[in-house]
Amino acid sequence: MPEPQRANNAQNNNGGGKDTTTFFWEMRSVCVCACSIGTIAIQLSSTQYPSMHILVWTAFAFTCHVCSLAYSDAFGRPDAIVDIGFKALPDVRAWPPWLVDVIPYSLLLVTFVVVLLRGARLTPIVSDLTTIMVVRAVANWSTLLPPSDPSCSVTGDPLYWVHGGCYDKIFSGHLAYATYLTAILWEPTLFVDSRLVPVAMALTAIETVLLVATRAHYTVDCVLAIIVGLYQARVM
């Protein structure tokens, strides 16, 4: 890769090179949205005014919409990808790339073992996982993003189809699988030990951090992966 292009990509992946003050305002914008979500959630949980729930939900949605527009207009750049996860987490690209594979494949193995031991049907789970795979393929055919790691290369890696490539970013299949597998552990027919579910949730959270910190994925890839995983598990 030519040096100027590599330099531009490096700038893209550190959030556009914004200073500490700008990062403070970025975080403040996120905090405002988080507070709005918390406030609306409290109101939604109220049973005193059920007829108002749709109005409250509409206000919440509009608040998020305006918040996101203000954030993107304030910090967006035409020559850089601004990623708040890259700003918040340290760059640990030097860590072994297989680390991000351990959690999703471990959860996959545990889930399959639990399903088989409980005598439940494996076919629906396989069907859901393959559906996630197809949706991810369509997303990647639609839009290719610059590598989240400018030094990414699949040359000499015969298992790149397991680790992932350099440009297949939308969305993270690893995290979508981990989220889905964690969600279905709540399925009553599996009768999973209640202590296993919090462990799976913690591992999924760690996987999210690892994917962003190792620059294997952008933050938005992880957000979409969680949504897809939960939706496929019929949680959303």
N, C-alpha and C positions, 0 to 999 in steps of 0.2 A: 504494500500500500504506500503511495507517495506520502512523504512527510507532512505536507500541508494538510492533506485529508486526514491523516492520523491525528494531527494536532486538533483539528476541528472536532473529530469524534471524541477525543479525550475531553475537550471542553464540554461537549454535549453530555457526557456521562458524569460530570461532577455537578450537574444542575445549572450549567450556564455560567459558572464562575462567579456567582453572586456572593457578596460579602456577608459578614455575620449579622449586620443590621437588617439587610434584606431578608435573611433567613428568619429573623425574629418576626418580621411582618408576615412571612409565609406561615409560620407556626401560629401566629395570632389569628390569621384567617381560618386555619383549620380548627382552632379552638372555638372560634365563634360558631362555626358549623356544628361542632360537637355539643356545645351548650344548647344550641337551638334544638338539636336532636333530643337531648336529655329532657328539655322542657316539654317538648311536644309528646314524648313518650309518656311522661307523667300524666299529661292531660288525657292521652288516649286510654290510659289504664283506668281512668275514672269511669264509674258506672252511673254517675248521677245525671249526666247529660249524653246519653247514647246517640241522640239525634244530631249532636254537634260533632261527632267523630269525623264525618266526612269533610266538614269545614276545617276542622283542626288539621286533618291529614293534608288537605289541599294547601293550607297555609304553610305547613311543614315542607311540602314539595316545592312550593314557590320560593320559600326561603333558601332552600338548598340550591335551586336554580340560579337565583340572584347571586348567592354567595360564590358559586362556581364561576359565573361570568365575571364578577369583580376580581376574583383571584386570577383567572386566566388572562384578563386584559391587563392586570397590573404587573404580572410576572412572566407572561409568555414572551418568547423571543423567536424571531423568524429564522435565526441561525443556530438554534440550540434546542435540545430536549431538556426541559426542566423537570427533574424527578425529585420529589421531596424525600423519598426513601433513601436515595443516594446521598442526600444532604445529611439525613439523620443518622445513618448507619455507617460504620467504618468500612473502608474498602479492603476486603479480605480475599481478593482474587488469587492470592498466593496459596490459599488452602486447597487441598485435593478436590478436584471437581466431582469425584464420586460421592462426596458428603451429601449432596442434595438428592442422591438416589436412595440413600439408606432408609429414610423414614417412609416414603410412599411405598416402596417395595416391601418393607417390613410390615406395614399396615395391611398391604394386600395379602401377604402370606398369613398373617394372624386372622384376618377376616375369612379367608377361604377355609382355614382350619376350623374356626368356630362354626361356620355354616355347615361344614361336613359333619362335625361332631354332633351338632344339634339336629341333624337330619333335615335341615331346611333346603330349599331349592337354590342351586347355584346359578341357574340360567338367567333369572332377572338381573342379578348383579353383573354378570358378564355382558348382558345386553346393555345395561346402563353405562358400563365402562367403555364399551365400543362406541356407544352413541356420543360420549364425551370426546372420544378420539376423532370421530367424523366431524363434529362441530368445530373442533380445534383445527382440523385440516382445512375446512372451508374458510375459517377466519384467517389462516395464514395464506391461503390462495388469494384472499381479498386484499390484504395489505401486508407489506413487508417493511419492518422498521429497521433502522440502522442497528448494528450489534450493540447490546448493552455493555459488552466488554470489547473494546477496540482491538484487543490482542487475540480475539477468538479465532480459532482455526480448527477445522475438522480433518485436516490432512493427517493421515496416519492413524486415525482413530476408527477402528472397525466397528465400534459400538456407539457411534455418534447418533444412531437411530434410537438408542436408549437414553443417552445423555441429553440429546437435543442438538440442533444446529446453531448457527450464528444469527440467523435471521428469522427463525420461527418463534416469535416472541408472544404473539397474541393467541392464546393466553397460556399460562403455565399448566401443562398437562400434569406435571408432578403434583402441584398443589390442588388442582381440580380433583385428582384421584384421592389424595389424602383427605380433602374435605368431605368428599362423598363417602369414603370408607368410614370416616369418623362419625358422620351423620347416621349411617345405617346401623351402627352399633347400638343405637337407641331402639332399633326395631324390636318390639316385644317378643316376636317369635324366636329371636336368637337367645334370649335369656342370658345375656352377657353379664359377667360379674360387674357390679356397679363401679368397682375400683378401676376397671379398664377404660371406661369412657373418659374420665378426666385425664388419664395418661395420654390417650389418643388425641384429645383436644390440645394438650400441652405440646405434644410432638408436632401437630399441625401448625401451631403457632411458631415453633422453632423452625419448621420447614419454611414458613413465610419469611422469617428474618434471614435465614440462610440464602434463600433464592435472591433476595435483594442485596444482601451484604457481599455475596460472592459475584455480584453483577451478572448472575445467570439470567435474570429477568428484570424488567422494569417493574415499578410498583403497581402500575395499572394492570399489568399482566396478572399479578397476584390477586388484585381486587376482583377482576373478572373471573379468575379461576375459582375463587371462593363462591361467587354468585352462581356460577355454572354447577359447581359441585353440590351446593345446597339445593338448587332447583332440580337437579337430576335425582336427588335423594328425596324429593317431594317435601322438603322442609319449607320451601318458599312457594 
